[in-house]
Amino acid sequence: MIILVEDNVETLSTTIINEGLRQGVPSVIVPFTIPNPMEPAQFYRYRKLNQVDDVLSRFVVRLFPKWRYRLDGKDLIRVPGFTALALEALGQSSPAPWVLNRGRAAKIALDSESQRDRYLQLGFPASQLAVVGDIHSASLYRAATNRAQLRLELMARYNFVPDRPLILCGFPPDQFGGEDCQFEFSSYDTLSNAWIESFRSLGGRANVLIRPHPRTSADRLSSFVAENIRCSMQPTAELIPLCDLYVASISATIRWAVACGVPVINYDTYRYRYEDYEGVGGITHVELLSDFRVQLNRFVDDNSFAECVTRKQREVMHRWGILDDNLSRRFAALVNDVTEGARSHPESG
């Protein structure tokens, strides 16, 4: 069996899945993020090679409409026209190139019923989907189960005042550098300063723990350490169950906070406006620095508001994750199911 973290038509993953299938070797995808066609569209909206503005790209999207995505009145193509034609000619295409994981994997191992609903909305066949839990569910479960003790240890480790609210921030990565970026800030340094100053302004009313994005050097943020602010490289899944509020920017880690019943401020600082978490009552969505600061202060200063958003999050948490230590058992059962199915119904190449 082949195990992959994604089926992405831009990489060899799609070819690996397709060729494995031809040889009777099934694939299982264990996703690390949420599929959203808007994400690649936003990323490529200004990239020359992804514009439908030449004879070849127009021919491709007319012949294969699935390669086209319309964003703000502009037609985009998922990969350059010559690449799309080659993939079609070689039988290495996808039924929906703009939708991550929408291919021929035998199963997609999902973390929650909420994600299953999302995949169904995107057109995935129900038979391809299996809810087994998040790969980090054991870490989340252990931290949630031992929250009181682990929280005290964390407070002591970072010299935090124990009776203050703990705000965990999954700090956004540097996504500047694209053409004509229409972001709120002019540079990543400006963005970083604005976020940190928002936390610094809370003063002695809250403890703030910054978890840098994996693509961001911890040294880049270490200079922002203050009396109420610390940086940590401890895994995010171990920290989320211990905090009172999680702050992030359109991150896939937000779903871990929902699964743990932890309220979230989703500060869409790059203004991508994805809809992954729309309608979740315990998530507050903002895209302006002024609104971000208002919501931070409101959570810290208004106990009734903090209790309300926490309660709303706990009402839906069970649909957003499985918090236990039985993932390995469920995944093993999925593997057996897939491999037995492959032996029973081998596909000839």
Sequence and secondary structure as in RCSB ss.txt:
>XXXX:A:sequence
MIILVEDNVETLSTTIINEGLRQGVPSVIVPFTIPNPMEPAQFYRYRKLNQVDDVLSRFVVRLFPKWRYRLDGKD
LIRVPGFTALALEALGQSSPAPWVLNRGRAAKIALDSESQRDRYLQLGFPASQLAVVGDIHSASLYRAATNRAQL
RLELMARYNFVPDRPLILCGFPPDQFGGEDCQFEFSSYDTLSNAWIESFRSLGGRANVLIRPHPRTSADRLSSFV
AENIRCSMQPTAELIPLCDLYVASISATIRWAVACGVPVINYDTYRYRYEDYEGVGGITHVELLSDFRVQLNRFV
DDNSFAECVTRKQREVMHRWGILDDNLSRRFAALVNDVTEGARSHPESG
>XXXX:A:secstr
 EEES   TTSTHHHHHHHHHHTT  EEE  SS   THHHHHHHTT GGGB  SHHHHHHHHH GGGEEEETTEE
EESS HHHHHHHHHTT   SSTTSTT S  SEEEES HHHHHHHHHTT  GGGEEE   TTHHHHHHHHHTHHHH
HHHHHHHTT  TTS EEEEE       STT   SSSSHHHHHHHHHHHHHTTGGG EEEEE  TTS HHHHHTT 
BTTEEE  S HHHHGGG SEEEESS TTHHHHHHTT  EEEE TT     TTTT TTEEEE SHHHHHHHHHHHH
H HHHHHHHHHHHHHHGGGS   SS HHHHHHHHHHHHHHHHHHS    
